[in-house]
Amino acid sequence: MDHVSYVLVLLIGLLCVVAAVAGLAHRLAVSYPIVLVIFGLLCSLLPHIPRIPLPPSLVFLVILPPLLYVAAWQTNGRIGDRVHRKLERELDLGESRLA
């Protein structure tokens, strides 16, 4: 198999795996980027998976931002509002103690 065919088969296989993991996340009612990250971490522990060296800048600038963006949009707003109100109360208490 030549290099182009190998890359094409690899990409199609990865797309199928991503679709299956996203379907599993939908069934579990969990944000799919979280499940994809956990699945990737579990795959990294398998001994026969070849290691692909990635520079950290590629991960931080290309791979991570879309995952965080989608996860942020799928986060439950009520939970965020509750945490925000709790932080506001704690900050108000801290300011009154300093005065």
URUR-V540916 format. One line per field, one symbol per residue. ss: DSSP state (H for helix, E for strand, - for the rest). psi: psi as a letter, one per 40 degrees, with the letter a starting at -180 (. if undefined). Layout:
ss->???
psi->???
This chain:
ss->--HHHHHHHHHHHHHHHHHHHHHHHHHH---HHHHHHHHHHHHH-----------HHHHHHHHHHHHHHHHHH---HHHHHHHHHHHHHHHHHHHHHH-
psi->hidddddddddddddddddddddddddefihddddddddddddeehdehihhhhiddddddddddddddddddeihdddddddddddddddddddddd.
